[in-house]
Amino acid sequence: MYESIILYYTLKKNGLPTKAKIIILAALSYYVWSIDFIPDLAAIIGIGLLDDVIAIAWAHRYIMVHTNAEIREKGKVKMESLFGATHT
């Protein structure tokens, strides 16, 4: 979830290259699209969301060069507002 939020905030960044925008939009679209390479119903045997995770992870790895501390902090704040603060 955190990676998806980072991708979203990075997409809103000014000056982001078109290729990066396309990668983010493709990954996030695939994540919410109901048609998958591995059906989400396969989660019963533990692999249903694997393709979604791979798509987000791949995009996140490419996009990290375009993120900064401000974007990561926004992501952290959003995660805390959705799920509460984590205590480490």
Secondary structure, DSSP 8 states (H G I E B T S, - for coil): -HHHHHHHHHHTSTT--HHHHHHHHHHHHHHH-S--SS-GGGGGGT-TTHHHHHHHHHHHHHHGGG--HHHHHHHHHHHHHHH-----
